[in-house]
Amino acid sequence: MDTAHLIELEEKWGARNYLPLDVVLTRGQGIWVWDNDGKQYLDCLSAYSAVNQGHCHPRILAAMNRQAEKLTLVSRAFRHDQLGPFYEEVCALTGSHSVLPMNSGAEAVETAIKAVRKWGYENKNVPGDKAEIIVCANNFHGRTLTIISFSSEPQYKEGFGPFTPGFITIPFGDITALKNAITPNTVAFLAEPIQGEGGVIIPPKGFLKKARALCDEHNILMVLDEIQTGLGRTGKLFAEEHEGVEADITLVGKALSGGFYPVSAVLSNRQALAVFHPGDHGSTFGGNPLACAVAREALKVIVEEGLIENSAAMGDYFQNELKKFDSPLIKEVRGRGLLIGVELIAEAGGARKFCEALMREGMLCKETHQHILRLAPPLIIQKENIDWALERLHTVFKNAA
């Protein structure tokens, strides 16, 4: 089918809950994707960091095919030979004590919310149905009803109430506000170490370390959502490592499968997951044989192929070169590793038109919060590829000035 017809079909039959760029992709390999007309593009979004390992990584593909020929799903009604090894390997890599596998990132967040609430009732003697979780403004943790209940983005909430209570919102990075928000009913502090969807917002230096200390002081569980920032994206296995902190619960997803399959997990470094007993929580597909086999290989690729180290090195290079841009349209360049935000001044007319111009130049990225261009290529990217991207960015910003 021609491209126009494919777009027409999507517009006619779809729910229209997305506003994608008008490129129809049909193939991907490494850092590159190709559209329906055969044009090649550099992917600088990585499916929101789900394909950190690059598109269609051969090792992960082989692992998926091997497992798909043997056993794909048994639900958790029975044991299978991929689950135990997955648990052991992910805990050894991350320093966790236990793991609860799910499918999507939002499911991992929901699981953590259930866990910390029950933990608070059983271990902190919080009165029934009074548990409070402190969250941050400008957050993005998913799209389920409970999660959007504590979003500060009006569009995510409009028309979807009534909302789930029990959440206290503070400004991101404000340690005084966090301290003042704590009550005897506080069971957890939930945050992203870097707000990705919020515009690649990095908290003030020391915030996470001080937050960790407050959680310890008040017997509160620290829950960090590393679904986008984790597994090498910021130049560390987890973004929390930049401040030397360790969350009680860490949430992972996206790159946990290298983009092949929906896999997420709740990693616990304390006894938070011990509150779950048979029948308390579950998922038909969570922790299935295919998911575990894919995740095991995806993690091995990240470690064995040096993607964390490459993210740190290439991220530094990319950011430093971007900061040299002599463009009056750029307000700020910020980021960690290969999670980079280029914030434009309001007069630039929004980041969307820059994404469209870059698409015409053979480079794909996405705007966020109207004025911010998010750049997050696969972690396998090399210096010559970044130089190629910088040339396109130079051209687009020069033409827009």
Beta strands, then each sheet from edge to edge (+ up, - down):
strand 1: 25-29
strand 2: 32-35
strand 3: 40-43
strand 4: 98-102
strand 5: 132-136
strand 6: 167-170
strand 7: 186-191
strand 8: 221-225
strand 9: 249-252
strand 10: 264-268
strand 11: 330-336
strand 12: 339-344
strand 13: 363-364
strand 14: 366-368
strand 15: 372-375
sheet 1: 1+ 2- 3+ 13+
sheet 2: 4+ 10- 9+ 8+ 7+ 5+ 6+
sheet 3: 11+ 12- 15+ 14-
end
